[in-house]
Amino acid sequence: MTGIFPTNEELEAAIDADGGSSFKEFAQLLVSACTDWPTFNLKDTRDLIKELACEVPGQLTHSNIERFYKQLPASRSENWPHKLEACVAILELFHSGKEESELTIDQIIRNQWSEYQAQRALGQ
């Protein structure tokens, strides 16, 4: 396993390996966000976070991402529909766990990934 951010391959493996865990839903949303974002061949969630940081003003909190999401249709920027779909999945990530909306998306991903790795290490 890589480190603090999962690769798309690791997320796909987690989806295939886990029956009905809460991480499976989280991983599916994260893969969807990486797939929908209009940059070709995002290799891992770190790439998605970098892309978001270039687009979303301020920290990558729920409120800032939601504000970015709401202005996308009016902006008519290039690939806005793909960014809109990715943002839907990203905003769902804030609600998929016991996370607080004040956390940033990278903190949430790190927390969920670390917890998943710890559970896998314990064989749960």
LUMTORKOL-384063 format. One record per residue (C-alpha): z, y, x; residue in three letters. Coordinates in steps of 0.25 Angstrom, whole numbers, padded with zeros to 4 digits, always signed. Example, Ala and Ser with C-alpha at 12.3 -4.5 7.8 and 13.67 -1.06 7.14 Angstrom:
+0031-0018+0049Ala +0029-0004+0055Ser 
//
This chain:
+0000+0000+0000Met -0003+0014+0005Thr +0008+0024+0004Gly +0013+0034-0006Ile +0000+0035-0014Phe -0008+0023-0019Pro -0023+0020-0016Thr -0032+0017-0028Asn -0032+0003-0023Glu -0017+0002-0023Glu -0017+0008-0037Leu -0027-0002-0042Glu -0020-0014-0036Ala -0007-0009-0043Ala -0014-0008-0056Ile -0019-0022-0054Asp -0006-0028-0049Ala +0003-0022-0060Asp +0004-0027-0074Gly +0010-0016-0082Gly +0018-0008-0073Ser +0019+0007-0074Ser +0013+0009-0061Phe +0000+0002-0066Lys -0002+0013-0076Glu +0001+0024-0065Phe -0009+0017-0056Ala -0020+0017-0067Gln -0018+0031-0069Leu -0019+0035-0055Leu -0031+0026-0052Val -0037+0033-0064Ser -0034+0047-0059Ala -0040+0043-0045Cys -0052+0037-0052Thr -0055+0049-0061Asp -0053+0060-0051Trp -0067+0064-0047Pro -0065+0063-0032Thr -0073+0050-0028Phe -0065+0039-0022Asn -0051+0043-0022Leu -0044+0033-0014Lys -0029+0035-0018Asp -0020+0044-0025Thr -0018+0053-0014Arg -0033+0057-0015Asp -0031+0060-0030Leu -0019+0068-0026Ile -0027+0076-0016Lys -0038+0078-0026Glu -0028+0083-0037Leu -0021+0092-0027Ala -0034+0099-0024Cys -0036+0102-0039Glu -0022+0104-0046Val -0015+0117-0042Pro -0001+0115-0037Gly +0007+0102-0036Gln +0001+0089-0043Leu +0011+0090-0055Thr +0009+0085-0069His +0008+0100-0074Ser -0002+0104-0063Asn -0011+0092-0065Ile -0010+0094-0080Glu -0014+0109-0078Arg -0026+0105-0069Phe -0030+0094-0080Tyr -0030+0104-0091Lys -0039+0114-0084Gln -0049+0104-0079Leu -0058+0104-0092Pro -0059+0119-0092Ala -0062+0119-0077Ser -0074+0111-0078Arg -0073+0108-0063Ser -0081+0097-0057Glu -0076+0083-0062Asn -0066+0089-0071Trp -0066+0077-0081Pro -0063+0067-0070His -0051+0076-0065Lys -0047+0077-0080Leu -0046+0062-0081Glu -0039+0060-0068Ala -0029+0071-0072Cys -0026+0063-0085Val -0022+0051-0077Ala -0014+0059-0067Ile -0006+0066-0078Leu -0003+0053-0083Glu +0003+0049-0070Leu +0014+0059-0072Phe +0018+0051-0085His +0016+0037-0081Ser +0029+0036-0074Gly +0043+0043-0074Lys +0038+0054-0066Glu +0041+0069-0068Glu +0030+0079-0070Ser +0035+0087-0059Glu +0031+0077-0049Leu +0017+0078-0043Thr +0007+0067-0045Ile +0008+0063-0030Asp +0023+0061-0032Gln +0021+0053-0044Ile +0011+0044-0038Ile +0019+0042-0025Arg +0032+0039-0034Asn +0024+0029-0043Gln +0017+0022-0031Trp +0030+0021-0023Ser +0037+0015-0035Glu +0026+0005-0037Tyr +0026+0001-0023Gln +0041-0001-0023Ala +0040-0010-0035Gln +0029-0018-0029Arg +0037-0020-0017Ala +0048-0025-0025Leu +0039-0035-0032Gly +0041-0028-0046Gln 
//
